[in-house]
Amino acid sequence: MPYVNIQVTREGVTREQKAHLIDGVTTLLAEVLGKDPNTTFVVIEEVALENWGVGGLPVEAYRARKRPAAT
């Protein structure tokens, strides 16, 4: 009984995209590990951007640092 938790930042992921992720992950587990899709659970959590960090920085600061400087 697989349980998959997908966390994404809350930045406009659509219902259709979520459905595609759920279907894709379920299919992948069935194909690769032989898991029964009927007992595969997929949960998608949207995390507020201010609660997400990467590289030791809040994600907004990390992204700003990675952008090329405006000329």
CORJO-V728233 format. One record per residue. N is the residue number from 1. PHI is phi as a letter, one per 40 degrees, with the letter a starting at -180 (* if undefined). Layout:
n: {N,N}
phi: {PHI,PHI}
This chain:
n: {1,2,3,4,5,6,7,8,9,10,11,12,13,14,15,16,17,18,19,20,21,22,23,24,25,26,27,28,29,30,31,32,33,34,35,36,37,38,39,40,41,42,43,44,45,46,47,48,49,50,51,52,53,54,55,56,57,58,59,60,61,62,63,64,65,66,67,68,69,70,71}
phi: {*,c,b,b,b,b,b,b,c,c,b,g,c,c,d,c,c,c,c,c,c,c,c,c,c,c,c,d,c,c,c,c,b,g,c,c,d,c,b,b,b,b,b,b,b,c,b,d,d,c,b,b,b,a,g,g,b,d,d,c,c,c,c,c,c,c,c,c,c,c,b}
